[in-house]
Amino acid sequence: MISIFDLAALLLTLSALFSWLNRRFLRMPHSIGLLVMGLLASLALVLVDVAFPGQHLYEDLTRILDQVDFTGVVMNGMLAFLLFAGALNLDLGALRDRAFAVAILSVSEAREAPEGCRRLATYASKRAGRNRTGAAWPSPAGQAANSVGRP
């Protein structure tokens, strides 16, 4: 029977292996590469399960995973680390440039149509002087924007 410690060690080893394979051969961004490798590994496990339907390959794993309270693990254990990692990668200048759009979209209702959200974000980014790629919008006279990014 596999223990939780063994499962954690296996997952860390697979993560390191997938990360190395991604860096060596695929050259995708780190998070996308791990996602793709995880997807391929899960598809391989599903194919093994389909190829050998009489074998019960995942009974121990299912029993261990049934004991884990994933809501508690994510909310009490992982959420703080995920928020911290997200905050480390935050570009405050870009957030400040898009403060109006962020404020409007954060308080708008979830029922709004995606097209309306896109138009609102485009309007707000034009108001901030930037397009969706972060480049300055051309000024109405066709001249380039000044150094602070305003037309």
VOGUZA-448492 format. One record per residue (C-alpha): residue number from 1; z negated, x, y. Coordinates in nm, 2 decimals. Example, Ala and Ser with C-alpha at 12.3 -4.5 7.8 and 13.67 -1.06 7.14 Angstrom:
# residues 2
+-----+--------+--------+--------+
: num :     up :   east :  north :
+-----+--------+--------+--------+
:   1 :  -0.78 :   1.23 :  -0.45 :
:   2 :  -0.71 :   1.37 :  -0.11 :
+-----+--------+--------+--------+
# end
This chain:
# residues 151
+-----+--------+--------+--------+
: num :     up :   east :  north :
+-----+--------+--------+--------+
:   1 :   0.00 :   0.00 :   0.00 :
:   2 :   0.09 :   0.13 :   0.35 :
:   3 :  -0.19 :   0.15 :   0.60 :
:   4 :  -0.16 :   0.08 :   0.98 :
:   5 :  -0.20 :   0.45 :   1.04 :
:   6 :   0.09 :   0.53 :   0.81 :
:   7 :   0.30 :   0.26 :   0.98 :
:   8 :   0.23 :   0.40 :   1.32 :
:   9 :   0.32 :   0.75 :   1.20 :
:  10 :   0.64 :   0.62 :   1.05 :
:  11 :   0.73 :   0.44 :   1.37 :
:  12 :   0.66 :   0.75 :   1.58 :
:  13 :   0.86 :   0.97 :   1.35 :
:  14 :   1.16 :   0.73 :   1.35 :
:  15 :   1.14 :   0.71 :   1.73 :
:  16 :   1.15 :   1.09 :   1.76 :
:  17 :   1.44 :   1.11 :   1.51 :
:  18 :   1.63 :   0.84 :   1.69 :
:  19 :   1.56 :   1.01 :   2.03 :
:  20 :   1.69 :   1.34 :   1.90 :
:  21 :   2.00 :   1.17 :   1.74 :
:  22 :   2.07 :   1.00 :   2.07 :
:  23 :   2.03 :   1.32 :   2.28 :
:  24 :   2.24 :   1.52 :   2.04 :
:  25 :   2.53 :   1.29 :   1.95 :
:  26 :   2.53 :   0.96 :   2.15 :
:  27 :   2.42 :   1.09 :   2.49 :
:  28 :   2.32 :   0.74 :   2.62 :
:  29 :   2.02 :   0.69 :   2.85 :
:  30 :   1.70 :   0.73 :   2.66 :
:  31 :   1.58 :   0.37 :   2.66 :
:  32 :   1.93 :   0.23 :   2.58 :
:  33 :   1.98 :   0.49 :   2.30 :
:  34 :   1.64 :   0.39 :   2.14 :
:  35 :   1.73 :   0.03 :   2.17 :
:  36 :   2.07 :   0.08 :   2.00 :
:  37 :   1.92 :   0.30 :   1.72 :
:  38 :   1.64 :   0.04 :   1.66 :
:  39 :   1.91 :  -0.23 :   1.64 :
:  40 :   2.11 :  -0.03 :   1.39 :
:  41 :   1.80 :   0.05 :   1.18 :
:  42 :   1.70 :  -0.32 :   1.17 :
:  43 :   2.06 :  -0.42 :   1.07 :
:  44 :   2.04 :  -0.16 :   0.79 :
:  45 :   1.71 :  -0.31 :   0.67 :
:  46 :   1.86 :  -0.66 :   0.68 :
:  47 :   2.17 :  -0.54 :   0.48 :
:  48 :   1.94 :  -0.37 :   0.22 :
:  49 :   1.75 :  -0.70 :   0.19 :
:  50 :   2.08 :  -0.89 :   0.15 :
:  51 :   2.21 :  -0.64 :  -0.10 :
:  52 :   1.90 :  -0.65 :  -0.32 :
:  53 :   1.76 :  -1.01 :  -0.29 :
:  54 :   1.54 :  -0.99 :  -0.60 :
:  55 :   1.34 :  -0.69 :  -0.46 :
:  56 :   1.04 :  -0.76 :  -0.24 :
:  57 :   1.07 :  -0.46 :  -0.02 :
:  58 :   0.87 :  -0.58 :   0.28 :
:  59 :   0.56 :  -0.75 :   0.12 :
:  60 :   0.32 :  -0.47 :   0.23 :
:  61 :   0.48 :  -0.45 :   0.58 :
:  62 :   0.47 :  -0.82 :   0.62 :
:  63 :   0.10 :  -0.84 :   0.52 :
:  64 :   0.01 :  -0.57 :   0.77 :
:  65 :   0.21 :  -0.72 :   1.05 :
:  66 :   0.06 :  -1.06 :   0.99 :
:  67 :  -0.29 :  -0.92 :   1.06 :
:  68 :  -0.19 :  -0.80 :   1.41 :
:  69 :  -0.24 :  -1.02 :   1.71 :
:  70 :   0.07 :  -0.93 :   1.90 :
:  71 :  -0.03 :  -1.14 :   2.21 :
:  72 :  -0.36 :  -0.95 :   2.23 :
:  73 :  -0.19 :  -0.62 :   2.17 :
:  74 :   0.07 :  -0.67 :   2.44 :
:  75 :  -0.15 :  -0.83 :   2.70 :
:  76 :  -0.46 :  -0.62 :   2.65 :
:  77 :  -0.32 :  -0.30 :   2.52 :
:  78 :   0.03 :  -0.23 :   2.63 :
:  79 :   0.08 :  -0.43 :   2.95 :
:  80 :  -0.10 :  -0.18 :   3.18 :
:  81 :   0.10 :   0.11 :   3.04 :
:  82 :   0.43 :  -0.08 :   3.08 :
:  83 :   0.34 :  -0.18 :   3.44 :
:  84 :   0.24 :   0.18 :   3.52 :
:  85 :   0.57 :   0.32 :   3.37 :
:  86 :   0.77 :   0.07 :   3.57 :
:  87 :   0.58 :   0.16 :   3.89 :
:  88 :   0.66 :   0.53 :   3.83 :
:  89 :   1.03 :   0.46 :   3.83 :
:  90 :   1.02 :   0.23 :   4.14 :
:  91 :   1.23 :   0.34 :   4.44 :
:  92 :   1.03 :   0.22 :   4.73 :
:  93 :   1.31 :   0.28 :   4.98 :
:  94 :   1.54 :   0.05 :   4.78 :
:  95 :   1.26 :  -0.21 :   4.75 :
:  96 :   1.20 :  -0.19 :   5.12 :
:  97 :   1.57 :  -0.24 :   5.19 :
:  98 :   1.58 :  -0.55 :   4.97 :
:  99 :   1.24 :  -0.68 :   5.07 :
: 100 :   1.38 :  -1.01 :   5.20 :
: 101 :   1.58 :  -1.07 :   4.88 :
: 102 :   1.28 :  -0.98 :   4.66 :
: 103 :   1.05 :  -1.21 :   4.85 :
: 104 :   1.29 :  -1.50 :   4.84 :
: 105 :   1.37 :  -1.46 :   4.47 :
: 106 :   1.01 :  -1.41 :   4.37 :
: 107 :   0.90 :  -1.74 :   4.53 :
: 108 :   1.21 :  -1.95 :   4.45 :
: 109 :   1.20 :  -2.21 :   4.18 :
: 110 :   1.31 :  -2.11 :   3.83 :
: 111 :   1.54 :  -2.42 :   3.82 :
: 112 :   1.78 :  -2.26 :   4.07 :
: 113 :   2.13 :  -2.20 :   3.95 :
: 114 :   2.22 :  -1.84 :   3.88 :
: 115 :   2.51 :  -1.87 :   4.12 :
: 116 :   2.28 :  -1.97 :   4.40 :
: 117 :   2.05 :  -1.68 :   4.33 :
: 118 :   2.35 :  -1.44 :   4.33 :
: 119 :   2.46 :  -1.58 :   4.67 :
: 120 :   2.11 :  -1.55 :   4.81 :
: 121 :   2.07 :  -1.19 :   4.69 :
: 122 :   2.42 :  -1.11 :   4.84 :
: 123 :   2.32 :  -1.26 :   5.17 :
: 124 :   1.99 :  -1.08 :   5.18 :
: 125 :   2.15 :  -0.75 :   5.09 :
: 126 :   2.41 :  -0.80 :   5.36 :
: 127 :   2.13 :  -0.87 :   5.60 :
: 128 :   1.96 :  -0.55 :   5.49 :
: 129 :   2.30 :  -0.37 :   5.53 :
: 130 :   2.36 :  -0.28 :   5.17 :
: 131 :   2.59 :  -0.42 :   4.90 :
: 132 :   2.50 :  -0.45 :   4.53 :
: 133 :   2.58 :  -0.09 :   4.45 :
: 134 :   2.35 :   0.03 :   4.73 :
: 135 :   2.63 :   0.15 :   4.96 :
: 136 :   2.64 :   0.03 :   5.32 :
: 137 :   2.85 :  -0.28 :   5.40 :
: 138 :   3.14 :  -0.21 :   5.64 :
: 139 :   3.07 :  -0.32 :   5.99 :
: 140 :   3.27 :  -0.61 :   6.13 :
: 141 :   3.48 :  -0.38 :   6.34 :
: 142 :   3.58 :  -0.19 :   6.03 :
: 143 :   3.38 :   0.12 :   6.12 :
: 144 :   3.13 :   0.29 :   5.89 :
: 145 :   2.76 :   0.19 :   5.91 :
: 146 :   2.53 :   0.41 :   6.11 :
: 147 :   2.28 :   0.64 :   5.95 :
: 148 :   2.01 :   0.38 :   5.89 :
: 149 :   2.24 :   0.16 :   5.69 :
: 150 :   2.28 :  -0.12 :   5.94 :
: 151 :   2.63 :  -0.23 :   6.04 :
+-----+--------+--------+--------+
# end
